[in-house]
Amino acid sequence: MRHSFLFLFIFSLFFVSCNHEETTKPYAFHNDVLLKTTPVKDQGQSGLCWVYAMLATIETERLQLGDSVNLSPDWLARLWLQEQAHTYYLTRGRTKVSLRGMMPMTLHLMDRYGIEPFDSYHPFGALSYNALTKATMQVARASTSLRMLDNRLGDVLDKQIGYLPPTLFMLGMGYTPRQFAQSVCLPGDYVALTSFTHHPFGKPFVLESPDNRMLDRFYNIPIDKLMRTIIGALRHGHPVCWEGDISEPGFNFSKGIATLSDEGHTPTQQERQRAFEQFQTTDDHCMELCGLAHDNQHHLFFIAKNSWGTRNPYAGFMYLSYNYVRMKTIAVMVSQRQ
């Protein structure tokens, strides 16, 4: 009996220890600002972070205004694939079909095709957009007319993603996807900002990123001003769409944090530029910034809503240090409602 009690005691300690390791958050943060968000989504094995992040930013903006919307990334992904299939066919395969992009492209696609609520259009099973991109090119190569291409590709996309809803009904009224998109976001609602010295400050320029496929222009401002703009937007209740580098060892989704190796040093404008020119800062990923926090040493962190599911200590959210954002930001989009 005594040995049994000792065994149970040791087992209970082991169980508590294991459970503690699985649930304890590696860093203690105190949230100062936390804006409302829709549930965290999972982009899966796709390059659609720019869609997920921009839609999440729009969703939070609407939630802050008292409106509730949850938007469909798959709607835009499908129609963007269809558009690229036409170009691929007409150029005889000389263009690339890809789902990579940058934040402003989301707004362009919404302006063209509208948007659907998430509940109205999303796949119910596992979906590989990488495989679907290859299938799109295969269908285009095998087609002998645009009509054939549309019919064959439509069948593939219907089967993999789902049938396009004919009409959108909300609150007893019917909307077209474009009417719905205009009710939640207009093209001029957001401004794209960046901070690099190879172009003059105070003017827009076409940002030289491989994913800037629509040649969008970003307004160039000093990094100090950019950081003040991001913080000010969040403090005034406006989310920020962030695009930047996540190739640093300090970016760790499993721990839910992103820090630089030298957090004691504040990166300068010149260091940002050098890292960009030497391809040490690259355009890797997009997330929504939806809050501000500080750690026990009162260091400032940004709260980011990621699109990699919820399996990390913060249920899919991440804490990005001030210095990380200052050094590794490629660009942001902020609301002009401020």
RODO-2510 file (C-alpha; in nm, 4 decimals, decimal comma):
residues 338
     n   res          X          Y          Z
     1     m     0,0000     0,0000     0,0000
     2     r     0,2838     0,2328     0,0905
     3     h     0,4636     0,1571    -0,2385
     4     s     0,1402     0,2190    -0,4319
     5     f     0,0965     0,5583    -0,2676
     6     l     0,4578     0,6512    -0,3493
     7     f     0,4075     0,5453    -0,7130
     8     l     0,0906     0,7537    -0,7458
     9     f     0,2633     1,0532    -0,5888
    10     i     0,5565     1,0328    -0,8319
    11     f     0,3192     0,9802    -1,1259
    12     s     0,1134     1,2830    -1,0278
    13     l     0,4256     1,4988    -1,0128
    14     f     0,5300     1,3749    -1,3573
    15     f     0,1835     1,4431    -1,5008
    16     v     0,1690     1,7944    -1,3563
    17     s     0,5197     1,8656    -1,4853
    18     c     0,4339     1,7506    -1,8386
    19     n     0,1082     1,9417    -1,8365
    20     h     0,2875     2,2532    -1,7136
    21     e     0,5351     2,2357    -2,0022
    22     e     0,2551     2,2116    -2,2563
    23     t     0,0426     2,4989    -2,1284
    24     t     0,2798     2,7490    -1,9710
    25     k     0,3465     3,0499    -2,1895
    26     p     0,7191     3,1144    -2,2338
    27     y     0,6848     3,4901    -2,1777
    28     a     0,4540     3,6904    -1,9538
    29     f     0,2883     3,9777    -2,1380
    30     h     0,0504     4,2459    -2,0187
    31     n    -0,1881     4,3590    -2,2909
    32     d    -0,2281     4,7365    -2,3097
    33     v    -0,4426     4,7500    -2,6250
    34     l    -0,6263     4,4533    -2,7757
    35     l    -0,8674     4,5224    -3,0588
    36     k    -1,1546     4,2944    -3,1483
    37     t    -1,0818     4,0227    -3,4033
    38     t    -1,2588     3,7422    -3,5829
    39     p    -1,1464     3,3841    -3,5094
    40     v    -0,7931     3,2882    -3,6142
    41     k    -0,7869     3,1074    -3,9491
    42     d    -0,5348     2,8704    -4,1042
    43     q    -0,3998     2,9452    -4,4517
    44     g    -0,2556     2,5945    -4,4734
    45     q     0,0178     2,5264    -4,7278
    46     s    -0,0529     2,8327    -4,9389
    47     g     0,1024     3,1705    -5,0105
    48     l    -0,2189     3,3545    -4,9263
    49     c    -0,1031     3,5294    -4,6088
    50     w    -0,1495     3,8678    -4,7805
    51     v    -0,5199     3,7902    -4,8307
    52     y    -0,5732     3,6528    -4,4803
    53     a    -0,3934     3,9436    -4,3134
    54     m    -0,5646     4,2190    -4,5115
    55     l    -0,9091     4,0660    -4,4652
    56     a    -0,8395     4,0245    -4,0924
    57     t    -0,7473     4,3931    -4,0783
    58     i    -1,0715     4,4911    -4,2522
    59     e    -1,2701     4,2630    -4,0202
    60     t    -1,1239     4,4242    -3,7095
    61     e    -1,1837     4,7727    -3,8498
    62     r    -1,5502     4,6843    -3,9014
    63     l    -1,5758     4,5261    -3,5557
    64     q    -1,4369     4,8457    -3,4032
    65     l    -1,7139     5,0352    -3,5846
    66     g    -1,9789     4,8033    -3,4398
    67     d    -2,0244     4,5947    -3,7546
    68     s    -1,9614     4,2195    -3,7613
    69     v    -1,8073     4,0672    -4,0743
    70     n    -1,6009     3,7545    -4,1352
    71     l    -1,4663     3,7463    -4,4908
    72     s    -1,3706     3,4646    -4,7280
    73     p    -1,0063     3,4365    -4,8425
    74     d    -1,1069     3,1478    -5,0694
    75     w    -1,3399     3,3701    -5,2731
    76     l    -1,0506     3,5953    -5,3735
    77     a    -0,8105     3,3035    -5,4195
    78     r    -1,0465     3,1307    -5,6617
    79     l    -1,1129     3,4360    -5,8751
    80     w    -0,7442     3,5313    -5,8792
    81     l    -0,6625     3,1804    -6,0052
    82     q    -0,9253     3,2138    -6,2769
    83     e    -0,7861     3,5500    -6,3869
    84     q    -0,4314     3,4174    -6,4000
    85     a    -0,5472     3,1120    -6,5953
    86     h    -0,6680     3,3408    -6,8753
    87     t    -0,3331     3,5226    -6,8861
    88     y    -0,1410     3,1943    -6,8749
    89     y    -0,3449     3,0595    -7,1659
    90     l    -0,3192     3,3723    -7,3826
    91     t     0,0558     3,4117    -7,3252
    92     r     0,1110     3,0405    -7,3966
    93     g     0,2473     2,9719    -7,0519
    94     r     0,4977     3,2579    -7,0427
    95     t     0,3438     3,4028    -6,7277
    96     k     0,3547     3,2430    -6,3864
    97     v     0,0429     3,1333    -6,2001
    98     s     0,1053     3,2011    -5,8324
    99     l    -0,0914     3,2833    -5,5206
   100     r     0,1831     3,4966    -5,3706
   101     g     0,1181     3,8681    -5,3446
   102     m     0,1222     4,1824    -5,1315
   103     m    -0,1400     4,3470    -4,9128
   104     p    -0,2775     4,6053    -5,1625
   105     m    -0,3598     4,3275    -5,4091
   106     t    -0,6384     4,2170    -5,1751
   107     l    -0,8108     4,5528    -5,2159
   108     h    -0,7680     4,5462    -5,5948
   109     l    -0,9253     4,2006    -5,6138
   110     m    -1,2110     4,3045    -5,3864
   111     d    -1,2757     4,6023    -5,6120
   112     r    -1,2859     4,3727    -5,9180
   113     y    -1,4697     4,0725    -5,7838
   114     g    -1,6279     4,1752    -5,4554
   115     i    -1,6167     3,9524    -5,1498
   116     e    -1,8247     3,6852    -4,9768
   117     p    -1,8647     3,6111    -4,6055
   118     f    -1,6492     3,3272    -4,4774
   119     d    -1,9535     3,1142    -4,3944
   120     s    -2,0815     3,1511    -4,7517
   121     y    -1,7657     3,0348    -4,9248
   122     h    -1,4911     2,8162    -4,7857
   123     p    -1,3814     2,4553    -4,8443
   124     f    -1,5128     2,1949    -4,6029
   125     g    -1,2188     1,9588    -4,6387
   126     a    -0,8418     1,9750    -4,6681
   127     l    -0,7259     2,1814    -4,9634
   128     s    -0,3804     2,2263    -5,1144
   129     y    -0,3594     2,5533    -5,3025
   130     n    -0,0148     2,4579    -5,4252
   131     a    -0,1645     2,1544    -5,5995
   132     l    -0,4562     2,3659    -5,7205
   133     t    -0,2169     2,6189    -5,8747
   134     k    -0,0467     2,3394    -6,0711
   135     a    -0,3850     2,2020    -6,1755
   136     t    -0,4837     2,5475    -6,3032
   137     m    -0,1818     2,5559    -6,5344
   138     q    -0,2453     2,2000    -6,6517
   139     v    -0,6061     2,2834    -6,7424
   140     a    -0,4937     2,5994    -6,9253
   141     r    -0,2343     2,4056    -7,1275
   142     a    -0,4903     2,1416    -7,2233
   143     s    -0,7562     2,3913    -7,3329
   144     t    -0,8091     2,5159    -7,6885
   145     s    -1,0295     2,8162    -7,6113
   146     l    -1,1137     3,0443    -7,3216
   147     r    -1,4620     2,8940    -7,3035
   148     m    -1,3163     2,5442    -7,2678
   149     l    -1,0725     2,6747    -7,0077
   150     d    -1,3486     2,8384    -6,8049
   151     n    -1,5665     2,5279    -6,8117
   152     r    -1,2894     2,2832    -6,7213
   153     l    -1,1301     2,5029    -6,4579
   154     g    -1,4704     2,5854    -6,3107
   155     d    -1,5363     2,2141    -6,2593
   156     v    -1,1995     2,1703    -6,0857
   157     l    -1,2476     2,4716    -5,8581
   158     d    -1,6075     2,3773    -5,7766
   159     k    -1,4913     2,0336    -5,6678
   160     q    -1,1885     2,1509    -5,4680
   161     i    -1,3131     2,4747    -5,3093
   162     g    -1,6901     2,4729    -5,3528
   163     y    -1,9633     2,6054    -5,5793
   164     l    -1,9893     2,9806    -5,6118
   165     p    -2,2964     3,1115    -5,4259
   166     p    -2,5401     3,2768    -5,6703
   167     t    -2,6595     3,5540    -5,4362
   168     l    -2,5547     3,6867    -5,0992
   169     f    -2,8349     3,7438    -4,8475
   170     m    -2,7820     3,9440    -4,5299
   171     l    -3,0507     4,0817    -4,2994
   172     g    -3,3173     3,9812    -4,5496
   173     m    -3,1621     4,1687    -4,8414
   174     g    -2,9760     4,0416    -5,1463
   175     y    -2,6318     4,1746    -5,2380
   176     t    -2,3897     4,1124    -5,5181
   177     p    -2,0344     4,0352    -5,4013
   178     r    -1,9195     4,3782    -5,5209
   179     q    -2,1973     4,5560    -5,3314
   180     f    -2,1023     4,3650    -5,0186
   181     a    -1,7347     4,4519    -5,0656
   182     q    -1,8181     4,8204    -5,1001
   183     s    -2,0148     4,8046    -4,7767
   184     v    -1,7096     4,6863    -4,5794
   185     c    -1,4161     4,8498    -4,7599
   186     l    -1,3444     5,0918    -5,0421
   187     p    -1,0123     5,1107    -5,2318
   188     g    -0,9212     5,4465    -5,0761
   189     d    -0,9847     5,3393    -4,7162
   190     y    -0,6239     5,2278    -4,6599
   191     v    -0,2835     5,3737    -4,7353
   192     a     0,0304     5,1648    -4,7989
   193     l     0,3451     5,2834    -4,6169
   194     t     0,7095     5,1814    -4,6183
   195     s     1,0482     5,3155    -4,5071
   196     f     1,3613     5,2807    -4,7204
   197     t     1,6273     5,5316    -4,8217
   198     h     1,6897     5,4256    -5,1833
   199     h     1,3859     5,6406    -5,2696
   200     p     1,3096     5,9906    -5,1353
   201     f     1,0920     6,0277    -4,8281
   202     g     0,7576     6,1983    -4,8698
   203     k     0,6842     6,0350    -5,2049
   204     p     0,5351     5,7020    -5,3191
   205     f     0,7332     5,4448    -5,5139
   206     v     0,6844     5,0957    -5,6558
   207     l     0,8287     4,8725    -5,3858
   208     e     1,0830     4,6295    -5,5281
   209     s     0,9445     4,3049    -5,3926
   210     p     0,9064     3,9897    -5,6049
   211     d     0,5510     3,9635    -5,4702
   212     n     0,4515     4,3157    -5,5798
   213     r     0,2855     4,1694    -5,8853
   214     m     0,0483     4,4612    -5,9454
   215     l     0,3283     4,7176    -5,9106
   216     d     0,1650     4,8916    -5,6158
   217     r     0,3131     5,2167    -5,4902
   218     f     0,3970     5,2631    -5,1227
   219     y     0,4333     5,6029    -4,9567
   220     n     0,7847     5,6352    -4,8161
   221     i     0,8381     5,7845    -4,4676
   222     p     1,1223     5,7704    -4,2096
   223     i     1,1193     5,4699    -3,9786
   224     d     1,0591     5,6824    -3,6668
   225     k     0,7450     5,8233    -3,8256
   226     l     0,6358     5,4806    -3,9467
   227     m     0,6635     5,3360    -3,5949
   228     r     0,4693     5,6305    -3,4482
   229     t     0,2023     5,5792    -3,7146
   230     i     0,1635     5,2096    -3,6302
   231     i     0,1460     5,2704    -3,2550
   232     g    -0,0879     5,5661    -3,2963
   233     a    -0,3246     5,3683    -3,5165
   234     l    -0,3498     5,0862    -3,2624
   235     r    -0,3981     5,3239    -2,9699
   236     h    -0,6816     5,4917    -3,1594
   237     g    -0,8573     5,1636    -3,2287
   238     h    -0,7376     5,0920    -3,5826
   239     p    -0,5660     4,7642    -3,6798
   240     v    -0,2591     4,7620    -3,9031
   241     c    -0,1762     4,5131    -4,1776
   242     w     0,1929     4,4216    -4,1458
   243     e     0,4199     4,2709    -4,4090
   244     g     0,7745     4,1734    -4,3247
   245     d     1,0571     3,9290    -4,2710
   246     i     1,0061     3,6152    -4,0627
   247     s     1,3294     3,4390    -4,1574
   248     e     1,5046     3,5508    -3,8374
   249     p     1,5822     3,2826    -3,5745
   250     g     1,3967     3,4988    -3,3237
   251     f     1,0667     3,4556    -3,5085
   252     n     0,9146     3,1530    -3,3375
   253     f     0,5500     3,0707    -3,3967
   254     s     0,5580     2,7693    -3,1638
   255     k     0,6540     3,0034    -2,8781
   256     g     0,4386     3,2884    -3,0058
   257     i     0,7114     3,5523    -3,0099
   258     a     0,9406     3,7391    -3,2479
   259     t     1,2526     3,9139    -3,1195
   260     l     1,5906     4,0206    -3,2527
   261     s     1,9135     3,8625    -3,1354
   262     d     2,0195     4,1977    -2,9859
   263     e     1,7117     4,3431    -2,8227
   264     g     1,9251     4,5957    -2,6360
   265     h     1,9970     4,7862    -2,9575
   266     t     1,7379     4,9957    -3,1424
   267     p     1,7826     4,9433    -3,5193
   268     t     1,8627     5,2537    -3,7228
   269     q     1,7334     5,3617    -4,0611
   270     q     2,0721     5,2804    -4,2118
   271     e     2,0736     4,9288    -4,0628
   272     r     1,7272     4,8648    -4,2055
   273     q     1,8432     4,9767    -4,5479
   274     r     2,1597     4,7682    -4,5411
   275     a     1,9683     4,4554    -4,4415
   276     f     1,7165     4,5163    -4,7211
   277     e     1,9841     4,5708    -4,9854
   278     q     2,1774     4,2612    -4,8741
   279     f     1,8574     4,0514    -4,8753
   280     q     1,8779     3,9873    -4,5015
   281     t     1,5336     4,1485    -4,4707
   282     t     1,2976     3,9875    -4,7194
   283     d     0,9258     4,0003    -4,7936
   284     d     0,8099     3,6752    -4,6327
   285     h     0,4773     3,7038    -4,4546
   286     c     0,1757     3,9187    -4,3646
   287     m    -0,0161     3,9428    -4,0369
   288     e    -0,2665     4,1756    -3,8742
   289     l    -0,1361     4,3902    -3,5880
   290     c    -0,4250     4,4184    -3,3446
   291     g    -0,2778     4,5315    -3,0147
   292     l     0,0039     4,6531    -2,7939
   293     a     0,1573     4,4861    -2,4895
   294     h     0,4603     4,5005    -2,2622
   295     d     0,6648     4,2360    -2,0859
   296     n     0,7831     4,2324    -1,7252
   297     q     1,0740     4,4602    -1,8190
   298     h     0,8255     4,7081    -1,9754
   299     h     0,9502     4,6453    -2,3289
   300     l     0,6912     4,7242    -2,5947
   301     f     0,5477     4,4415    -2,8087
   302     f     0,2943     4,4360    -3,0891
   303     i     0,0181     4,1745    -3,0817
   304     a    -0,0198     4,0050    -3,4197
   305     k    -0,3000     3,7830    -3,5418
   306     n    -0,1373     3,5146    -3,7561
   307     s    -0,3055     3,2793    -4,0054
   308     w    -0,1331     2,9527    -3,9147
   309     g    -0,4046     2,8106    -3,6931
   310     t    -0,4255     2,8224    -3,3146
   311     r    -0,1591     2,5734    -3,2048
   312     n     0,0760     2,7966    -3,0125
   313     p     0,0733     2,9344    -2,6549
   314     y    -0,1371     3,2356    -2,7528
   315     a    -0,4043     3,0575    -2,9588
   316     g    -0,2547     3,1660    -3,2908
   317     f    -0,1573     3,5191    -3,1899
   318     m     0,2032     3,6340    -3,1605
   319     y     0,3995     3,9005    -2,9757
   320     l     0,6455     4,0944    -3,1924
   321     s     0,9009     4,3117    -3,0169
   322     y     0,9245     4,6815    -3,0987
   323     n     1,2753     4,6321    -3,2346
   324     y     1,1679     4,3385    -3,4491
   325     v     0,8935     4,5420    -3,6148
   326     r     1,1257     4,8412    -3,6526
   327     m     1,3945     4,6336    -3,8236
   328     k     1,1971     4,3730    -4,0182
   329     t     0,8963     4,5632    -4,1531
   330     i     0,8744     4,5737    -4,5318
   331     a     0,5476     4,7688    -4,5436
   332     v     0,2194     4,8277    -4,3643
   333     m    -0,1316     4,9306    -4,4555
   334     v    -0,3236     5,1580    -4,2202
   335     s    -0,6734     5,2994    -4,2232
   336     q    -0,7184     5,6575    -4,3417
   337     r    -1,0100     5,6991    -4,1012
   338     q    -0,7684     5,8195    -3,8322
***
